[in-house]
Each structure stands twice: as C-alpha cells, then as structure tokens.
Amino acid sequence: AFTKGKAKQISGIQVPDATTLVIKTTKPIFVLTSGRALGMPCTVPIPKDYAQKYDKGKTSTYGEHAVFTGPYMVQNDGKGNITGYEAGKTLTLVRNPNWDKSTDFRPAYFDRIEFKGGFDATVAARKTLTGPRMLSGDYAAPPVAVLKSGLSSRKSQYIGLNTRIKPLDNVNVRRALSAAIDRTSLRQTRGGPTIGTIATHFFPPGIGGFEEGGGVQGPGFDFASSPTANVPLAQQYMRKAGFASGKYAGPALLTFADDAPPAKETAEAFQSQVGKLGFKLKLREVPHATMLSKYCEVPKAAVAICPNFGWGADFFSPQSMIDPLFNGKNIVPTGNVNTAQVNDPKLNAQIEKAKTITDPAASAKAWAALDKVVTNQSYFLTWIWDNNVGLESKDMNGVPSKFNSGEWDLTFSSFKK
C-alpha cells in the first residue's frame, strides 16, 4: 500500500520503544532474518521530524544538513549546514559533541580527520609514506616499489556492456569480447599482481557463493578462463554471432571512461585489445563522477561500454552482488547500476526466489547458480577481484577495517606515541 501511495506509513516497520525496531515481512527474507543487512557500519538512523523538511522536493537535500550519531560528524557551520565537504577535493570530520563515549565500543582517538582527493595515485602514495600523520585512502595502485601485500576487498572490477545497444545485445558478441581482453595487461594498468587476482567469474573471494561457484578456477567457461587474450576463440564467438569474418565491421561504439590514471590507462588498454576484433570505440574521457552521473548510469545517454566499473558487497550477502545489478526492477532513469539494462523475467524470478532461502548453505548455492548465469551471459567483463593495499606513515598505528579488508578503520587507528 505504501509503495502505491495508499498509505503514509509502512505497516511492517514498527518501533515499540526507543531501542527496538520490529520488521514484519510477508515472505522470508534471508538478509533480514540472518541480520546480514542490518549490521552495516554505515547504517544511520534518521530523525523523521528533522529530515522530512529536506525530503519534500524531487531530490532530497538531507545530505547537506545531515545529523550524526557516531564519534564524528562532517564539519558544519553550527546551524546544521554541511561546510566540510567539497566534491572530489576535501572532506573534514570533527568530533560529534553529542557522542557519548561510555555507550560506544569504538575508542575514536582522533579529534579531526581530513580526507584529501584529486591526487595522482603515485603522488598520493608517496605523500602517505613520507607523512606525517597520514593513511592511504580509497585510491588505486600505489607505486610498485611499495607494493608488498594486499587483502581481498570483496570487490570485482568489470567492464560494463549495454545489452540494449547492438551488437552487444548478442550474447556471443559479449562472449567474444570477454575472450579478447587481456586481463593480465589490464591488471598491470593498476599496479600488477598485488592489486588483485585475475577474475574468472563475477563473485569475488570472501562472498558467500564464491567457492560454490568454482572458487578461483571459476565455472569453466572458455571465454572467461584465460588470464590473457584468446583472439582465435573470440573470433569463433564472433562467427557464432553472425560475423563471418570473425570481426566486427559496424559503427564505433560510444564509450565513456575516467580521465585520470590509472582508470584512464585501463580504458585505453581495453580499447586497443578489442580493436583486434574490429571494434572501434568512440572513447570519451571525463571525471569519474561525471562519467557515472551523466553517462554510464543514465540509460537515456545510450552509452555502449563503460570500462571503469567496480562493485563490492554492500552487506555480507551475495544478494548485494546480484540483485542491484541484474534485477530488471532496478533499472531507473538516473543512478542506474543495472548498467547492462538486464530485464530477463526468468532471471528476475530466480533472484526473487534466492532472496527467500533462509538456509545458509542452500542460499550460497542459489546465489552461486546466479553468479554462473550472469558470467555465462557476459553482461559484464569481470577482469579482476580487487585487493585493498593500505599504506601509512611511520607515525601511524593503522587498524584495518573488518568490513572492508585492507582499508583503514579510522575509529580504531591512532598516532604512535
């Protein structure tokens, strides 16, 4: 009733007292019954009375006036207006005066945290290592000289293909592209082996269903099994798709990519690799945020290929790797992460059924089967399972996050004495 506009409240969500949340569903939902979708480190309660005035327009402005419950908050002007954020450049966190340390297990040693963006990866790594008081952020490969180890980030890097645009609507063309890419060379654009493992299917290590889906070896599809390009195999798939010469001879495909390294180099390497199959790309390089907000996540933009995509689990369930990206009901006009624009009724039904399986082992098998389906269909060209490589200056005690392996947990990290 609520989604149809016939009710003002969701009857299945109840708050009987100040510390209890009751969620009632009409069918089993594994990520709720198991609590896996309720334990996210970014879960934040939003006070309705305060937020509703910012939610009245077509686009909510609550993010510009957000309230915070943890030890830190984005710096504001004292009147509730966020001032400590400049997109792509800076984010400043300060202590939250309303935080009660006695009720929180996190020590939160820092008084102020500044995030600085817009740096070349090599420059950022060098700045971090020479310090003082610096930890690496969410940038790509640091210099090879400092790469020693990495932990799985439970994230996949992939090249997005729009199945609504010819010839990418043909599964054998997509398989041909999968066979034609040199995943090892693509990984080199990011820093080499330490930065990740060559992918053989979509699910990354650490996600339920990964081992059931074949583990590192994968499900065994020939077009996704080789770490290097297999052009003869790619040409076979092109012939199956109706291209007698084994090569594409149609118009150039509109492609949007990042304009900054290392993603820029990844896109250009991909362009060179698929050229061996006759594909010409109308490659446009723009800032990452623009790539997503105006082109790759906007179906009307009709972008054929987006080489700089990555996706990690939003919570500890394989559902968060499949449902947002491949369920047809999630295709939206903007902010669309189903970039392949997949809307297969059979696949949609499989996804909905998998959500209701509450036995952990059976659930993992069901999602692994879906991982196999999307890999076989080559909706994405998955080329690497990311590692996170954390760097710190000599005066820091960096503590890795349990949620995003290899990244720093700033509520536990501290300065060395």
C-alpha positions in Angstrom: 0.0 0.0 0.0 2.8 2.4 0.9 4.6 1.9 -2.5 1.3 2.5 -4.3 0.7 5.7 -2.4 -2.3 4.4 -0.5 -0.6 4.6 3.0 1.6 7.1 4.7 3.5 4.6 6.8 4.9 1.1 6.2 2.8 -1.1 8.4 5.5 -3.8 8.6 8.0 -1.4 10.3 7.3 -0.8 13.9 9.1 1.0 16.7 7.5 -0.1 20.0 10.1 1.7 22.1 13.2 3.8 21.8 15.6 0.9 21.4 13.6 -1.7 19.4 12.9 -2.0 15.7 10.4 -4.6 14.5 10.3 -5.6 10.8 7.5 -7.8 9.6 7.6 -9.3 6.1 5.1 -11.1 4.0 7.7 -13.7 3.0 11.1 -14.9 4.3 14.0 -12.5 3.5 17.3 -14.1 4.3 19.3 -10.9 4.7 16.8 -9.7 7.4 16.3 -13.0 9.3 20.1 -13.5 9.4 20.7 -9.9 10.3 23.2 -9.5 7.5 21.6 -6.4 6.0 21.3 -4.8 9.5 24.9 -4.9 10.6 26.4 -2.4 8.1 28.9 0.1 9.5 27.2 2.9 7.6 23.7 2.2 9.0 22.5 5.5 10.4 19.1 6.4 12.0 17.5 9.5 10.5 15.2 11.5 12.7 11.9 11.9 10.8 10.8 15.2 12.3 14.1 16.8 11.4 14.7 15.2 7.9 11.2 15.5 6.4 11.5 19.1 5.5 14.6 18.3 3.4 12.8 15.4 1.6 9.9 17.4 0.2 11.4 18.2 -3.2 12.1 15.8 -6.1 15.7 15.4 -4.8 16.3 15.2 -1.1 18.8 17.8 0.4 19.1 16.0 3.7 22.7 15.1 2.9 23.6 18.8 3.1 22.1 19.0 6.6 22.7 15.5 8.0 22.8 14.7 11.7 25.3 12.2 13.1 25.2 9.6 15.9 28.8 8.4 15.9 32.0 9.9 17.3 32.5 12.1 14.2 30.4 14.4 12.0 31.1 16.3 8.8 32.1 19.8 9.8 29.2 22.3 9.7 28.5 26.0 10.3 26.8 25.5 13.6 23.4 25.9 12.1 23.1 22.4 10.6 24.6 23.3 7.1 27.4 21.0 6.0 30.6 23.0 5.2 33.3 20.4 5.5 32.8 18.7 2.1 33.9 19.7 -1.4 33.2 17.1 -4.0 36.3 15.3 -5.2 38.6 17.5 -3.1 38.1 17.5 0.6 36.0 16.0 3.4 36.6 17.2 7.0 35.3 15.2 10.0 35.3 16.7 13.5 34.2 15.3 16.9 30.4 15.0 17.4 29.6 16.8 20.6 26.5 14.6 21.1 28.5 11.4 21.1 28.7 9.5 24.4 31.9 7.6 24.6 30.6 5.4 27.5 28.0 3.9 25.2 30.3 3.1 22.3 32.9 0.3 21.9 35.0 2.4 19.5 37.9 4.4 21.0 37.9 7.2 18.3 41.3 8.6 19.1 41.4 11.4 16.5 39.9 14.8 17.1 39.9 15.8 13.5 40.1 13.8 10.2 40.8 15.4 6.8 40.3 13.5 3.6 42.1 15.0 0.6 41.3 13.9 -3.0 42.3 14.7 -6.5 45.8 13.3 -6.3 47.6 11.0 -8.8 47.9 7.6 -7.2 51.7 7.7 -7.2 51.8 11.2 -5.6 49.2 10.1 -3.0 51.2 7.0 -2.1 54.4 9.0 -1.7 52.7 11.6 0.4 51.3 9.0 2.7 54.6 7.1 3.2 56.5 10.3 4.0 53.9 11.6 6.3 53.4 12.9 8.8 50.2 11.6 10.3 48.8 10.1 7.0 46.9 7.0 6.0 46.1 5.9 2.4 42.6 6.5 1.2 40.5 4.8 -1.5 42.8 5.3 -4.4 44.2 2.8 -6.8 47.6 1.1 -7.0 50.5 2.8 -5.2 54.0 2.6 -6.7 55.2 -0.9 -7.4 58.2 -0.3 -5.1 55.9 -0.2 -2.1 53.5 -2.9 -3.0 54.1 -5.8 -0.7 50.7 -7.3 0.3 47.0 -6.8 -0.2 43.8 -8.2 1.3 40.7 -9.1 -0.7 38.3 -6.2 -0.8 35.4 -8.5 -1.8 35.0 -6.3 -4.8 35.0 -7.0 -8.6 36.3 -4.7 -11.3 34.5 -5.0 -14.6 33.8 -3.5 -18.0 30.1 -2.7 -18.4 28.3 -3.7 -21.6 24.9 -2.2 -22.5 22.8 -5.0 -23.8 20.3 -2.6 -25.4 22.8 -1.5 -28.0 23.8 -3.6 -31.0 25.8 -5.7 -31.4 26.1 -6.0 -27.6 22.6 -7.4 -27.5 24.1 -10.7 -28.9 25.4 -12.9 -26.1 28.1 -14.4 -28.4 29.4 -10.9 -29.2 29.7 -10.3 -25.5 31.5 -13.7 -25.0 33.8 -12.7 -27.9 34.8 -9.5 -26.1 35.4 -11.5 -22.9 37.7 -13.8 -24.7 39.5 -11.0 -26.4 40.5 -8.9 -23.4 43.9 -9.5 -21.7 43.0 -9.4 -18.1 46.7 -9.6 -17.0 47.5 -6.5 -19.0 44.5 -4.7 -17.6 45.7 -5.5 -14.1 49.1 -4.1 -15.0 47.5 -0.7 -15.6 46.5 -0.8 -11.9 49.8 -2.0 -10.4 50.2 -5.7 -11.0 49.5 -8.9 -9.1 49.4 -7.4 -5.6 46.5 -5.2 -6.6 44.2 -8.2 -7.2 43.5 -11.7 -8.6 42.5 -12.3 -12.2 38.8 -13.0 -12.2 37.1 -16.0 -13.8 33.5 -15.1 -12.7 31.7 -12.2 -11.1 31.7 -13.2 -7.4 34.9 -12.1 -5.6 36.6 -14.1 -2.8 35.1 -13.6 0.6 31.5 -13.6 -0.7 29.1 -16.4 0.0 28.7 -18.5 -3.2 32.3 -17.8 -4.3 33.5 -21.3 -3.6 30.3 -22.9 -4.6 30.6 -21.0 -8.0 34.0 -22.6 -8.7 36.4 -20.5 -6.5 39.4 -19.1 -8.2 39.1 -21.6 -11.1 35.6 -20.4 -11.8 32.8 -22.3 -13.6 35.0 -23.2 -16.5 33.6 -21.0 -19.3 36.3 -20.9 -22.0 35.7 -17.2 -22.8 36.3 -16.2 -19.2 39.0 -18.6 -18.1 42.2 -17.3 -19.7 44.2 -14.6 -17.9 45.4 -13.4 -21.4 43.6 -12.7 -24.6 42.5 -15.6 -26.8 41.8 -13.9 -30.1 41.1 -17.1 -32.1 38.4 -18.1 -29.6 37.0 -14.6 -29.7 36.7 -14.8 -33.4 34.9 -18.2 -33.1 32.3 -16.5 -31.0 32.0 -13.6 -33.4 31.3 -16.1 -36.2 28.6 -17.7 -34.0 27.1 -14.2 -33.7 26.8 -14.0 -37.4 30.1 -12.1 -38.3 31.5 -14.4 -41.0 35.0 -12.8 -40.9 35.2 -13.2 -37.1 35.4 -9.4 -36.8 33.0 -6.6 -36.2 32.6 -4.1 -39.0 29.9 -1.8 -37.7 29.8 1.8 -36.4 32.0 2.9 -33.5 30.6 2.2 -30.0 30.1 5.2 -27.6 32.3 4.6 -24.6 32.8 6.7 -21.5 35.8 6.3 -19.2 37.7 8.1 -16.4 40.0 10.9 -17.5 42.5 10.2 -14.7 45.0 7.5 -14.2 45.0 4.6 -13.6 41.4 4.1 -14.8 42.2 6.1 -17.9 45.0 3.7 -18.8 42.7 0.7 -18.2 40.2 2.1 -20.6 42.8 2.8 -23.3 44.3 -0.7 -22.9 40.8 -2.2 -23.4 40.3 -0.1 -26.5 43.5 -1.4 -28.0 42.6 -5.0 -27.1 39.1 -5.1 -28.7 40.4 -3.4 -31.8 41.8 -6.8 -32.7 38.2 -7.9 -33.2 37.4 -4.9 -35.4 35.7 -2.9 -32.7 36.2 0.9 -32.8 35.3 2.9 -29.7 34.2 6.5 -29.7 36.1 6.9 -26.4 35.2 9.9 -24.2 37.2 10.5 -21.0 35.6 12.6 -18.3 35.9 12.9 -14.5 34.7 9.8 -12.7 31.7 11.5 -11.1 30.6 12.9 -14.4 31.1 9.5 -16.1 28.6 8.0 -13.7 26.0 10.8 -13.1 25.7 11.9 -16.7 26.5 9.0 -18.9 27.2 5.4 -17.6 24.3 5.4 -15.0 21.8 7.2 -17.2 20.1 4.8 -19.7 18.9 7.7 -22.0 22.6 8.5 -22.6 22.8 5.3 -24.7 26.4 4.6 -23.7 27.5 1.2 -25.1 30.6 0.5 -23.0 31.9 1.7 -19.6 35.3 0.2 -18.9 35.8 1.7 -15.3 33.2 -0.1 -13.1 33.7 -1.8 -9.8 31.2 -3.3 -7.3 31.6 -4.6 -3.8 29.1 -6.2 -1.4 27.1 -3.6 0.5 26.5 -6.2 3.2 27.6 -9.7 3.9 25.4 -11.5 1.5 25.8 -12.4 -2.2 22.4 -10.8 -2.7 24.1 -7.4 -2.7 26.3 -8.5 -5.6 23.4 -9.7 -7.8 20.1 -8.0 -7.1 21.1 -4.3 -7.7 23.0 -5.1 -10.9 20.9 -7.7 -12.7 17.3 -7.4 -11.4 15.2 -5.7 -14.0 13.1 -3.8 -11.4 16.3 -1.9 -10.5 16.6 -0.1 -13.9 16.0 3.6 -13.1 16.4 6.9 -15.1 19.4 8.1 -13.1 21.8 6.5 -10.7 21.2 3.2 -12.6 23.6 0.5 -11.5 21.9 -2.2 -13.7 24.1 -0.7 -16.5 23.7 -3.8 -18.7 20.0 -3.0 -18.5 19.2 -6.6 -17.9 15.5 -7.3 -17.6 15.1 -11.1 -18.1 11.8 -12.3 -16.4 13.4 -15.7 -15.8 16.5 -14.2 -14.2 14.3 -11.8 -12.1 12.3 -14.7 -10.8 15.5 -16.6 -9.9 16.7 -13.6 -7.9 13.5 -13.1 -6.0 13.4 -16.8 -5.1 17.0 -16.8 -3.9 16.2 -13.9 -1.5 13.7 -16.1 0.3 16.1 -19.1 1.0 16.9 -18.9 4.7 19.3 -22.0 5.0 22.8 -20.5 4.7 24.2 -23.4 2.6 21.2 -23.6 0.3 21.3 -19.8 -0.1 25.0 -19.8 -1.1 24.3 -22.4 -3.7 21.4 -20.5 -5.1 23.4 -17.3 -5.4 26.3 -19.2 -6.9 24.0 -20.5 -9.6 23.0 -16.9 -10.4 26.7 -15.9 -10.5 27.2 -18.6 -13.1 24.2 -17.3 -15.1 25.5 -13.7 -15.3 29.0 -14.9 -16.1 27.7 -17.1 -18.9 25.7 -14.2 -20.3 28.7 -11.9 -20.1 26.7 -8.9 -19.1 29.9 -7.6 -17.6 33.5 -8.4 -18.5 34.9 -9.1 -15.0 38.7 -8.9 -15.1 40.0 -8.6 -11.5 39.0 -9.3 -8.0 40.4 -6.3 -6.1 42.7 -6.3 -3.2 43.0 -3.3 -0.9 46.5 -2.1 -0.2 46.8 0.1 2.9 49.7 2.5 3.4 50.6 4.5 6.4 53.2 7.0 7.5 55.7 5.9 10.2 54.0 7.8 13.0 50.6 6.0 12.5 49.0 2.9 14.0 46.6 2.0 11.3 44.0 -0.6 12.1 42.4 -2.5 9.2 38.6 -2.4 8.8 36.8 -5.7 9.4 34.1 -4.6 6.9 36.4 -3.6 4.0 39.5 -5.7 4.3 42.7 -3.7 3.8 41.2 -0.3 4.3 41.7 1.6 7.5 39.2 1.8 10.3 39.5 5.4 11.5 37.6 4.8 14.7 40.4 2.4 15.9 43.5 3.8 14.2 45.7 6.2 16.2 49.0 8.1 16.3 52.1 6.4 17.6 53.3 7.8 20.9 
